[in-house]
């Protein structure tokens, strides 16, 4: 298992070839391409730019290509699991777009009047998506339908929405980070106005920035909050109870850094990564119990907070992005 390999082997620390200026401004979102033969990363920044970085690649400047598909921060992005040549990016400008990585072409998927915040894939073919706005609305979008509108639009009870996460097995369920509570909704039971959650998670005292189902079973939800707690919560059918394994973490990034968010390792069920405000600068890997497993540091090249982090879906690698558009890669 990955965590075992981290404990028993020496991981190669980052070198200059594993650090690059990928976008021009603060990184809001980032993702690994699932290819295992090479490392290809994407990042979205405050100005609406999307950068692609291929380690050791001979394209662009230092293996970096830069595009401007949006006009406001790119706050969520992901490579399509079913169609890896497609990169989906979503922005505060109200647009969700799909990039054909091979052709370097962006197509409109969805346009909304409100600022969009987050999305996730609802179907195994990645063609049906749930898209959330900053103001508490979720749209069900089917990419097979002509045009760039939604199939349905639903107002959730709260008027703030920060993150959506679809259950990996029961894909009609999705979790939403709403202010101080995480709610789970059933897409089959949504109303046009004030849809009611089928389950809720309580326990945080301040604003929750993210909430994600565990990647294999969906039996846990990891949450990040400004109350300086990361919680790995057990999921129950009728309700979600406060976790007995909170992890204390300084989440006070201020206005100039992107918020820290704990994200699961898709290769296993019980491990997540998060950036850190500690010095020397680092990214940290935790077990779902809250026990710190590993800290990744590089005193020569890493001197800034890596607010945005993610694991590679198949390789032993993780990324971190900072407020100046620079990305760091740690791998074996």
KAUR-V557286 format. One line per field, one symbol per residue. ss: DSSP state (h for helix, s for strand, l for the rest). phi: phi as a letter, one per 30 degrees, with the letter a starting at -180 (. if undefined). A space follows every 10 residues. Layout:
ss = ???
phi = ???
This chain:
ss = lhhhhhhhll lllllhhhss slllllssss ssllllllls ssssslllls ssssllllll sllsssslll lllssssssl lllllsssss slllssssss llllssssss sllllsssss sllllllsss ssslllssss ssllllllll lsssssllll llssssllll llssssssll sssssshhhl llllslllss sllllllsss ssslllllls ssssslllss ssssslllls lllllsssll llllllllll llssllllll ssssslllll llssssslll lsssssllll lllllllsss slllllssss sllllsssss sl
phi = .ddddddcbd ddddbedcba dcbdbedcaa acddecdbcb bbbccddjdb ccbcdidcch chiccbbbdb cbeccaaadd ddbddcccbb bddiccbccd ddchbccdca bbdcddbaaa dcbddiccbc bccdcjcbcc ccdddejbcc dabbcdddcb bcabbdddcc ddcbcbdbhc bcccccddbd cdbhdcddab cckdcbddca abdddccidb bcbbbddibc bccdccdcac cddcbdcdad cddidccddd bdbddddacb bbbadbddce dacbccdddj ddcaccbadd ccbbdcdcba cddbcdabbb bcdcjccbbc ac
